[in-house]
Amino acid sequence: MATIMIVDDEFSVRRTLGMYLDLEGFRILEAADVPQARELLAANRVDVLVTDMRLGNDAGTSLLTFLREQGSDTGSIVMTGYGSIESAVEAMRLGAFDYLTKPVNPDELVLRVRKLLEQRSLREEVMRLRDQLAGQSKLAHVVARSQAMQDILGVIERIRQRDIPVLITGETGTGKEVLATALHQTSSRADKAYITVNCATLPEDLLDSELFGHMKGAFTGAVSNARGLFQQADGGTLFLDEIGDVSPRLQAKLLRVLQEGEVRPLGGERTLTVDVRVIAATNRDLGAMVCAGEFREDLFFRLNVLPIHIPPLRERREDIPALAESFVARVRAQYERPELGLSQDAIRKLAAHDWPGNIRQLQNVIERSFALHPGPVLRAQEVLITTGSGAGPADEPEHLLPLAQVERRHIRRVLAAHNGNQVASARVLGIGRSTLRRKLEEDG
């Protein structure tokens, strides 16, 4: 039921026009002057404003200015007993949809109101379809041949206008960051900041400073104030990758942000309000970590409002050919060689592999294979699939490899066994986390 507001300083005009519109099924609001009209406009959703040009000592057109300043989508029709071209032009310039001369024919007013509502409905439908197409185009780069991935994209499409936290889970290399980017780009915050941080790559104190900022003198080396990532992402989205690696102390601070929308920089005396949508991702089982006392249950519930699990590549083999072709397209563009491609037996070989390193491993294999066998068409025997996510051909005995390659293989096997957890892997390897991080960086 559309709401129509009639503003006129003559009671009989308001009541007569209101009765006619009421019989047509509209909800009616009445105001005798500008202050009363503003009060009603502020307290109610009004679809159509019907106002006299002259309201005592005030101009009814001031209400049109008021609506424009408020960013309201309320349509307006202006009435006047002083019909002239000049007043009509002035009303249209201020945003009026239509113009009627007094005495107003009630049937004519009903006709104009319906026409205004129809045009607004068409405009909203066009905007909705445009937004839908824009969202689909932003999801076009996400490969989804498998039913599992199509279901995930369907979820993203359905929550486009819902500003809720999302927790993305899946093995390392399944495309969690790509999906997080798609969630942001299809949301109502798409034109705002999108900031990402990998919580597993930074020591606790540095991650604290990165997320929440710090004040000058808060610690050695803090020579000036610094805005944290939550402040930088204000109004937009913050992607927290590897959320399972956050320390208990920082978990408590993250919970406060999600609950209260407030952050306090290191060394700061007051809190700052932020409006940030949080998307988190992990390759770890946070539910099991909660049971083990390693992750706060209240934070888990705050993050896990909408869980999205990305299956490993071995469980959605339909996606492999399309993913492989997308990586080949990148190689074509990189080397400016449009003739490069994959043979059918190469595609079958790729589709048959289990890909323990998932999409990331598939990309590395294709790029490495083209680097060593420049084509133009890559055959099955030229596709160099590695063992696990390690380096070196699968059929090459480890005892014939250089020591550095053996080390890389072992590190990757340990990481895979611990689902990419660098802290646990460093402990098993008997090295420090910083040493492990350095070796991973050296290996690319």
C-alpha positions in Angstrom: 0.0 0.0 0.0 1.6 3.3 -1.2 1.6 6.2 1.3 0.4 9.6 -0.1 1.0 12.8 1.9 -1.2 15.8 1.2 0.0 19.2 2.3 -2.4 22.1 2.1 -3.3 24.9 4.4 -7.0 24.4 3.5 -8.6 21.7 5.6 -11.4 21.1 3.0 -8.8 20.5 0.2 -6.8 18.1 2.3 -9.9 16.1 3.4 -11.5 15.9 -0.1 -8.4 14.8 -1.9 -7.5 12.5 0.9 -10.9 10.8 0.7 -10.6 10.2 -3.0 -7.1 8.7 -2.7 -8.2 6.6 0.3 -11.0 5.0 -1.8 -8.3 4.1 -4.3 -6.5 2.0 -1.7 -3.8 4.4 -0.6 -2.6 5.2 2.9 -3.1 8.9 3.5 -1.1 11.4 5.7 -2.1 15.1 6.0 -0.2 18.2 7.0 -1.3 21.8 7.2 2.1 23.5 7.0 5.8 23.0 6.2 6.9 22.2 9.8 4.2 19.6 10.2 5.0 18.1 6.8 8.7 17.9 7.6 8.0 16.1 10.9 5.8 13.5 9.1 8.3 13.0 6.3 11.0 12.3 8.9 8.9 9.8 10.7 7.2 7.9 7.8 8.1 6.4 4.5 6.2 8.5 2.0 5.8 7.4 -1.6 4.2 10.5 -3.1 4.1 14.1 -1.7 1.2 16.2 -3.0 1.8 19.8 -1.9 0.4 23.3 -2.5 2.8 25.9 -3.9 1.8 28.3 -1.2 1.4 27.3 2.5 0.7 30.5 4.5 4.0 32.4 4.6 6.0 29.4 3.4 6.6 28.0 0.0 5.5 24.4 -0.5 8.4 23.9 -2.9 10.7 24.1 0.2 9.5 20.5 0.9 11.0 19.5 -2.5 14.3 20.9 -1.5 14.1 19.2 1.9 13.5 15.8 0.2 16.4 16.3 -2.1 18.7 17.2 0.7 17.6 14.1 2.6 18.3 11.9 -0.5 14.7 10.7 -0.4 13.1 8.9 -3.3 9.7 10.3 -2.6 8.0 11.5 -5.7 6.2 14.9 -5.7 3.2 16.6 -7.3 2.7 20.3 -6.9 -0.7 22.1 -6.8 -1.3 25.8 -7.2 -4.1 28.3 -7.7 -1.7 30.6 -9.5 -1.0 28.5 -12.6 1.8 29.9 -14.8 4.7 28.7 -16.9 7.2 30.2 -14.4 5.8 28.4 -11.4 5.7 25.1 -13.3 9.3 25.4 -14.4 10.4 26.2 -10.9 8.5 23.2 -9.5 10.1 20.8 -12.1 13.5 22.3 -11.5 13.2 21.4 -7.9 12.3 17.8 -8.8 8.5 17.7 -9.0 7.2 14.9 -11.1 4.0 16.8 -12.1 2.1 20.0 -11.8 -1.7 20.6 -11.3 -3.7 23.8 -11.2 -6.4 24.4 -8.6 -9.1 23.5 -8.2 -7.7 20.0 -8.6 -9.8 17.4 -10.2 -9.6 14.4 -7.8 -9.8 11.9 -10.7 -6.9 13.7 -12.5 -4.9 13.6 -9.2 -5.4 9.9 -8.8 -4.3 9.4 -12.5 -1.1 11.4 -11.9 -0.3 9.6 -8.7 -0.7 6.2 -10.3 1.5 7.3 -13.2 4.2 8.5 -10.8 4.1 5.2 -8.9 4.3 3.2 -12.1 7.3 5.1 -13.4 9.1 4.7 -10.1 8.4 1.0 -10.1 9.8 0.7 -13.5 12.9 2.7 -12.5 13.5 0.4 -9.5 13.1 -2.7 -11.6 15.7 -1.3 -14.1 18.1 -0.6 -11.2 17.5 -4.0 -9.7 18.2 -5.7 -13.0 21.3 -3.5 -13.6 22.6 -4.4 -10.2 21.9 -8.1 -10.8 23.8 -8.0 -14.1 26.7 -6.1 -12.5 26.9 -8.7 -9.8 26.9 -11.5 -12.3 29.7 -9.9 -14.3 31.7 -9.6 -11.1 31.2 -13.3 -10.5 32.1 -14.3 -14.1 35.8 -14.8 -13.3 35.0 -17.4 -10.6 35.1 -20.8 -12.3 32.0 -22.7 -11.3 31.3 -25.7 -13.6 30.7 -28.0 -10.6 27.4 -28.0 -8.8 29.2 -27.3 -5.5 30.7 -24.1 -6.9 27.4 -23.1 -8.5 25.7 -23.5 -5.2 28.3 -21.2 -3.6 27.8 -18.5 -6.2 24.1 -18.8 -5.6 24.6 -18.1 -1.9 26.8 -15.0 -2.8 24.1 -13.7 -5.1 21.4 -14.1 -2.5 23.3 -12.2 0.2 24.4 -9.3 -2.0 22.3 -6.8 0.0 22.9 -8.5 3.4 25.8 -7.0 5.3 26.7 -10.1 7.3 30.0 -11.7 8.4 31.1 -14.7 6.3 33.5 -17.5 7.3 35.1 -19.3 4.3 36.7 -22.6 5.0 38.7 -25.0 2.8 42.0 -26.5 2.1 45.0 -24.4 1.2 44.9 -23.3 -2.4 41.1 -23.8 -3.0 40.5 -20.1 -3.8 39.3 -18.7 -0.5 40.7 -15.2 -1.2 39.2 -15.2 -4.7 35.8 -15.9 -3.2 36.3 -13.2 -0.5 37.0 -10.7 -3.2 33.8 -11.7 -5.0 31.8 -11.3 -1.8 33.0 -7.8 -1.5 32.6 -6.8 -5.2 29.0 -8.0 -5.3 28.0 -6.3 -2.0 26.6 -2.9 -1.2 30.1 -1.9 -0.1 31.7 -2.7 -3.5 32.7 1.0 -4.0 34.3 1.2 -0.6 37.6 0.0 0.7 38.6 -3.7 0.5 41.6 -4.6 2.6 43.1 -8.0 3.2 45.6 -9.3 5.8 47.1 -12.8 6.3 47.0 -13.3 10.1 49.5 -16.2 9.8 52.3 -14.2 8.4 52.7 -11.5 11.1 53.9 -11.9 14.7 51.3 -11.1 17.3 52.4 -7.6 18.2 52.8 -6.5 14.6 49.4 -7.9 13.7 47.9 -6.1 16.7 49.4 -2.8 15.4 48.3 -3.6 11.8 44.7 -4.3 12.7 44.0 -1.7 15.4 46.7 1.0 14.7 48.9 2.7 17.2 49.7 6.1 18.7 53.0 7.8 18.6 55.3 6.4 21.3 53.2 3.3 21.9 56.3 1.1 21.4 59.9 1.5 20.2 59.8 2.7 16.7 56.3 4.2 16.8 57.4 7.6 15.7 53.9 8.7 14.5 50.3 7.8 14.8 49.2 5.0 12.5 45.7 4.1 11.4 44.9 0.4 11.7 43.3 -1.8 9.0 39.9 -1.6 10.7 40.0 2.2 10.4 41.3 2.1 6.8 38.4 -0.3 5.9 35.8 1.9 7.6 32.6 1.7 5.4 34.1 -1.3 3.5 35.3 -4.8 4.0 38.2 -6.4 5.8 39.3 -9.9 4.8 41.0 -11.8 7.6 42.8 -14.7 6.0 44.0 -17.6 8.2 41.9 -16.4 11.1 42.7 -19.7 13.0 46.2 -18.5 13.6 45.2 -15.4 15.7 46.4 -15.5 19.3 43.9 -15.6 22.2 44.6 -12.0 23.1 43.9 -10.7 19.6 40.8 -12.9 19.5 39.4 -10.9 22.4 40.1 -7.6 20.6 38.5 -8.9 17.4 35.4 -9.9 19.3 35.1 -6.4 20.7 35.2 -4.9 17.2 32.5 -7.3 15.9 30.3 -6.8 19.0 30.7 -3.1 19.6 32.0 -1.7 16.3 34.8 0.0 18.2 38.6 -0.2 18.1 41.3 1.2 20.4 44.7 1.8 18.9 47.8 0.7 20.8 48.7 3.4 23.3 45.4 5.2 22.7 43.1 6.4 25.5 39.8 6.4 23.6 37.9 4.1 21.3 37.1 4.8 17.7 33.8 3.7 16.0 34.2 1.8 12.8 31.7 0.3 10.3 33.4 -2.7 8.7 32.1 -5.9 7.3 34.4 -8.8 8.2 35.1 -11.8 6.0 37.3 -14.4 7.5 38.9 -17.6 6.0 40.8 -20.5 7.4 42.0 -24.0 6.4 41.7 -25.2 9.9 38.7 -26.7 11.8 37.6 -23.8 14.0 34.9 -26.0 15.6 37.5 -28.5 16.7 39.7 -25.6 17.9 36.9 -24.3 20.0 36.4 -27.7 21.6 40.2 -27.8 22.3 40.1 -24.4 23.9 42.3 -22.9 21.2 39.7 -20.6 19.7 37.1 -18.5 21.5 33.6 -19.9 21.1 31.9 -16.4 21.1 34.2 -15.2 18.4 33.6 -18.3 16.3 29.8 -17.7 16.5 30.4 -14.0 15.5 32.4 -15.0 12.5 30.4 -18.0 11.5 27.1 -16.2 10.7 27.3 -17.4 7.1 29.7 -20.4 6.6 30.9 -21.2 3.1 33.0 -24.3 2.6 35.0 -24.6 -0.6 35.5 -28.3 -1.5 39.0 -29.4 -2.6 39.7 -29.6 -6.3 39.6 -33.4 -6.3 35.9 -33.2 -5.2 34.9 -30.9 -8.1 36.9 -32.2 -11.1 34.4 -30.6 -13.5 36.1 -27.3 -12.6 39.6 -28.5 -13.6 39.4 -28.0 -17.4 38.0 -24.5 -17.1 40.5 -23.5 -14.4 43.3 -24.9 -16.6 42.1 -22.9 -19.6 42.0 -19.7 -17.5 45.6 -20.3 -16.5 46.6 -21.0 -20.1 44.9 -17.7 -21.0 47.2 -15.9 -18.5 50.3 -17.5 -20.0 49.1 -16.5 -23.5 48.7 -12.9 -22.4 52.0 -12.9 -20.5 54.1 -14.2 -23.4 51.8 -12.6 -26.1 51.4 -16.0 -27.7 47.7 -16.5 -28.6 48.4 -20.0 -30.2 49.3 -21.7 -26.9 46.9 -24.4 -25.7 46.3 -27.8 -24.1 45.8 -31.1 -26.0 42.9 -33.2 -25.0 45.1 -35.9 -23.4 46.8 -33.1 -21.4 43.3 -32.0 -20.1 42.4 -35.6 -19.3 45.7 -36.0 -17.3 45.0 -32.8 -15.4 41.4 -33.8 -14.6 42.5 -37.2 -13.3 45.0 -35.8 -10.8 44.0 -35.3 -7.1 45.7 -32.0 -6.7 46.7 -31.9 -3.0 47.7 -28.3 -3.5 44.4 -27.5 -5.2 44.0 -24.5 -7.6 47.3 -23.0 -6.6 49.2 -26.2 -7.5 47.3 -26.5 -10.8 48.3 -23.0 -11.7 52.0 -23.6 -10.9 52.0 -26.8 -12.9 50.6 -25.2 -16.0 53.0 -22.2 -15.8 56.0 -24.4 -15.2 55.1 -26.8 -18.0 54.8 -24.0 -20.5 58.1 -22.5 -19.3 59.9 -25.8 -20.0 57.9 -26.9 -23.1 56.8 -23.7 -24.9 54.2 -25.4 -27.0 52.3 -24.3 -28.9 50.1 -27.2 -27.7 51.1 -28.8 -24.4 50.8 -32.6 -24.6 50.1 -35.0 -21.7 53.7 -36.1 -21.3 54.8 -32.4 -21.1 52.5 -31.6 -18.2 54.9 -31.7 -15.2 52.7 -32.7 -12.2 54.7 -32.7 -9.0 54.4 -34.9 -6.0 52.0 -33.4 -3.4 52.6 -29.7 -3.7 56.3 -30.1 -3.8 58.9 -29.4 -6.5 60.4 -31.9 -8.9 58.8 -34.4 -11.3 56.7 -37.1 -9.8 58.8 -39.9 -11.3 62.1 -38.5 -10.2 63.7 -40.4 -7.3 64.2 -38.2 -4.2 67.8 -39.6 -3.7 68.8 -38.1 -7.1 67.6 -34.6 -6.3 69.7 -31.7 -5.0 69.5 -31.2 -1.2 67.6 -27.9 -1.6 64.8 -29.7 -3.5 64.6 -32.5 -1.0 64.3 -29.9 1.8 61.5 -28.0 -0.1 59.7 -31.3 -0.7 59.9 -32.2 3.0 58.7 -28.7 4.2 55.7 -28.9 1.8 54.8 -32.4 3.0 54.9 -31.2 6.7 52.8 -28.1 5.8 50.3 -30.3 4.0 50.1 -32.7 7.0 49.3 -29.7 9.3 46.8 -28.0 6.9 49.2 -25.2 6.3 49.7 -24.3 10.0 53.1 -22.6 10.0 53.5 -22.7 13.8 52.8 -26.4 14.1 54.9 -27.2 11.0 57.9 -25.2 12.3 57.7 -27.1 15.6 57.8 -30.5 13.8 60.6 -29.3 11.5 62.6 -28.1 14.5 63.1 -24.6 13.2 61.8 -21.2 14.1 58.7 -19.8 12.5 60.6 -16.9 11.0 63.1 -19.4 9.4 60.2 -21.3 7.9 58.6 -18.1 6.6 61.9 -17.2 5.0 62.2 -20.6 3.3 58.7 -20.3 2.0 59.4 -16.9 0.6 62.5 -18.2 -1.1 60.5 -21.0 -2.6 57.9 -18.5 -3.9 
